[in-house]
Amino acid sequence: MLVLMILKNYYDVFPVPAFYIYNKNIMSYFDIEHWTKKGMSESDAFNKVKDLKERTNRYCVEHWIRKGLTELEAKEKISEIQKENSSKVDTKNRPTSTRLDYWLNKGYNIEDAKVKLKERQSTFSLDICIKKHGEIEGKKIFKKRQKKWQKTLNDNNNKIELNKKRGLTKEQFIEKHGKEKYKIYAKSKGLKKEEYIKKFGLEKYNEKINNTKNAIRLSGFNKYSKISMEMFLEIEKNINIKCYFGKEEKIIQFYDNDGKYFCFYVDFLCDNKIIEFYGDYYHANPNLYEANKIVGSKYKFFTAGEIWERDFKRIKIIEEKGYDVLIVWENEYKKNKEEIKNKCIKWIKNL
């Protein structure tokens, strides 16, 4: 006790920063209470602490101005310190809960680690709202956010604004490709295949289709998962027939009876056989999700029911064009890889 009293009296006379004081009961001169006990008002104590922090904080411009630097030199000095500090941090290898290896290092297996990572990355969901605010209030907050998202989508549905976001405006198109190309583009909008060929020729039509294919490819629609590649490679080895998947994914393109153009990337194509590998999350596996469950990516959200309807229509269109389609679910394959692989091989060989 005697030592503490001596220390306290010493710090009253010669105050030092809080990080030098190891006893929590001894206040530093960064505490407002320290100065109010010395007879200052709360507002004066607040200003005193603020002034002291500015004097000792090397990330504060005033700190360096008091040391004789100009405001510009002070900002440059702070920038140098920040750059020096950032260079010391190994952000690439630093363990963080938003990386898979963080959870693996904590002892989780690969599947559990993926679940933990997914939980960590999910910052807003119905479950999170209920857990944080209670069932009644949580549902209200979630519903309010969903309405806000929907309103944003509706507000952005202005055709001119949407076209500006998706691609080039008329002025940008002309600046990039010239007026002549824009005239051809404007006249060709809405034309059926035969009409387009008749007006512009087969060469121009093929050029248009190739441009469309490249645009779809560059947009990232043909992304594929490693686990689906594992299955497709095994299938190709066993059937000894050239198959198209992964980087060689084929695009199915055709016109419907009304002349409307359709094109779809398919996961796996062999002759007229198509295998679609459905990820449990992005295709909302019915065994894991209820119809009203909301799933989706960062910017697009759908209910599971809407996803099922979209996928059903897509498969129906492809089958109507003479292709046989087999759907394999990610969860189904993970549980019994050998059985599903053999099932696909027999299906392709018509066994």
N, C-alpha and C positions, 0 to 999 in steps of 0.2 A: 504493500500500500504506500509506504514511504517513497519508494522508487517512482511509482506512478504519479504521486503528488509533485515530486521534484520535476519529472518530465513535463507534467501539465503546466507548471509554473514557467518552465523553460520555453515551451511552445507558445505560451501567452505573450512572452517577450520577443521570441525569435520564431515566428511561424514558418513552417516548411510545408511543401506539398503533401497531399494526402497519401501518396504512394510511398512516402518515407515513414509513415506512422503505422506500426504493426498492431497496436491496440485499438480496437474499434471504438472504445469508449472515449478516446481522445480525438476531439474534432480538429480539422485542419482549417486554415484560413480560407478554404474554398467553401466552407459551410456558412450559410447565412446566419444560423443560430450562434456561431462563434462571435459574430460582430454585434448581434442584438444583445448578447450577454455583456458586451463591453459598453452598452448604453446607446448604440445606434438604433434608429428607427428601422422598420423592415424594408422600407423603400431605399434608404441610404445603404443598408447592409446588402441589398440586392445589387445596387449600382457598384458597390465596393467589390463584391465577388466577381461581377461581370468585368470590371476594369482589371482585376487581378488575372482573370482567365485570359483576357486579351493580351496582357503583358507577357504571359508565360506560354501561350499557345503558339507554336511555330507555324501553324497552319492559318494563322490570323494575320491579315495585312498590317493591322495596327502594331503588332509585335515587332515587325521588321522596320516599320516607319520610325518607331521609337529608337531603333538601333542605328538610325541615320540613313536608311535607304529611301528612295523615292517610291511612290505608289507602284509604278511600273516595275521597278527593280524588285519590290517586295513580292509582287505577283509572280515574277519570273523565278524568284527564290523558292516560293512555295511549290511552283510547278516542278522545279528541279528535285525537291525533296520527295514529292509524290512519285515522280518517275523513278527515282532511286529505290523507293520502297516497293514499287510495283515490280521492279526488276528482280527483287529478292524473293518474290513469291512465285513458286512453281505452280502456276494455275493448271498446267497440263496434267501433272501427276498428283496434285493435291487431292486427297480424298474428300469427296463431297457426296451428300445423300442424294444428289440428282444423277449419280453415275452408278452403273451396275456393279462395278468392282468394289464400291464402298460397302454394299450389302453382302457381297461374296466374302470380303475380308472380315465381316462380322460373324461369319459362320453359317450363313444361309446357303442352301443349295440353289442351283440355277433357277428353278421354277419359283421358289419362294422369294428369291432375290428380285425377280421380275415383278412379282406381285407387290413387294415393298416399294420398288421403284415407281410402279404405276400409282400406288397410293400417294407417294411423295409428290409426284408430278400433277396429281389431280388436286387442284386448288379450289375448285368449285363444283359441287355436285349436290344432289338432293340429300344424300346420306351425310355429307359434311355439314350442310345447313342444319339438318335435324340434330346432329350431334352437338353442334355449337350453340344453337338457339332454342332447342326443344322442338317437339314434333309440330305443334301448331304454328309457332312463329317461324320455324325453319321452312315449312312448306310455303308460307306467305312470301318469305324473302326469295326463295327459289322461283316461285311463280312470277314474282315481280321482275326478277332478272330475265326470265324467259321472254316475258312480254317486251322488255326493253330490247333484247336481241332481235325479236321479231319486228319491232318497230324500225330498228336500224336497217334490217333487210328490206322492209317495205319502202323506207325513205330512199334507199339506194337503188330502188327498182326503176328510177327514172331512166329511160332508154339512153338519152344523150350522156348523162353522167356515167351510166354503167359502161357504155362503149368507151368512154375516156379511160375508165379504170382497166378494162379488159384489153384494150388494144390501142390502135392509132385513131385519132380524130381525122376528119376529112382533110383538114389543113396539113396535119402531120403526114398523112398518106401521100398527098400531092407533093409535099416537100421531099419526101423520101423516094417516091417512085415516079412522079410526074403526072401531069393531067391526063395523058392518053391512057395510062394504066388504070387511073381512077375511073375514067369513063367506061372502060371494059368491065371493071369490077362492079360499078353501079348498075350497068345494064344486065350483068349476068346473075344478079341476086334473084333468087326464086325460080330460076329456070330449071326444068327437068333435064335429065341426061341427054335425051335426043335433041331437045331444043338448043341446049348449050353447044353440042357438037355441030349442029346445023348452022348455028350463028357464028361460032368461033373456030370450029375445026377440031378434029380428034386430038391433035398435038396439044392445043391449049387446054382441052379437057383433061388429058393425062397430067399436064403440068399442075392444074388446079388440084387434082386428087392427090398428087405427090406432095404438094404444099400442105394440104390438109393433114396427111399422114405424118409429115414431119412436125407440124404444129402440135399434134396430139402427142407424139413421142417426146418432144421437148417439154411439154407441160407436165410430164411426170405421171401420166395415166397408167403407163405400163410398168409400174413398180412391182416388185415381186419379193417374196420372203425367202430366207435361207432354207427354212424347213420344207417349203414347197419344192425348192430346187433339189434338195436331198431326195425327195420322193420321185421327182420326174427323171433324174439321172439314173436311178435304179430301174425305173420302168423302161427307159430307152435301152439300157444294157441288155435287158432280158428279151425284148421283142425284136432287136436288130433291124429296126426300121427308122428312117430319119424322122425325128420329131422336132417340133418347134416350140421353144419355151425360153424363159429367162431373157437374155439379150436378143434372142432370135424370135421373140413372141410375134405371132402373126396378127394382122388386123383383118377382121372380117368386115367387108364393106358392100353395101347394096342399096337399092332404092325400093321403097314399098310401092304399093299399088297406086298411091297418090303422087308418086314421084319424089317423095321425101327421102333424103339421103341419110343412111345409118352407117356407123362404123364402130366396131367394138374390138378392143384387144382381148384375146382369149389366153388363158394361162398355159394351156398345153394343147397342141394340135397334132394329130396323126391321121393322115387321110381325111375322112369326114368325122373323125372322133375328137371330141373336145372334153378335156377334164378341167373343171374349174375348182381351184383350191380356195375355199372360203375361210378366211381368218375369223376366229370366234368373235372378236370385238367389232371389227369393221363391217362384218356381215350379220352381226347380232344373232349368234347361234340360238335357235329357239329353245334348246335345252338349258341355256344359261340365262336368257333374257326374256322378260315378259314384254308383251306387245307395246305397252305404254312407257317402257324404259327408254330414257334418252341417252343416245350414244353419238359419237362422231369425232371429228378432228378438232383442231384449234379454232377453226373459223366456221365450220358447217356442223350443224346438229340436227339429228333426225330421231324420231321414235323408232324402236325396233320394228314396229309394224310397217312404217313407211319404207324402211330398208328392205324388208321381205317383199313388199309389193313391187319396189323398183327392180329387185333381182329377178322376181318371177316374170315380169314383163320382158326383161332383157333376154332371159333364157328362152322364153316363148318365141320371140322374134328370131333368135338364132336357129331354133329347132324348125321353125316354119321354112327356113331356107335350106333344109335338107341335112343339117348336122345332128349327130347324136351327142347328147351332153350328159356327163356324169359329174355330180358334185361330191367333193370330199371335204369334210369339215376338219379344221385344224385339231380340235379336241379328239375327234374320232381317230385321226391318224396317230396322234401322240400316244393314245392308249394301246394301240395294236398296229404298229408300223408294218410288220410282215404281212399280216392278214389283209390290210387295206391295199398294200402294194400288189399282192397276188390278185386281189379282186379287180384292180384296174387293168392288170395284164390280161386276165381272162376276158374282161369286157372288151378290150381292144381287139383281141384275137377271135372274138365271138365264140368263146368256148362255153 
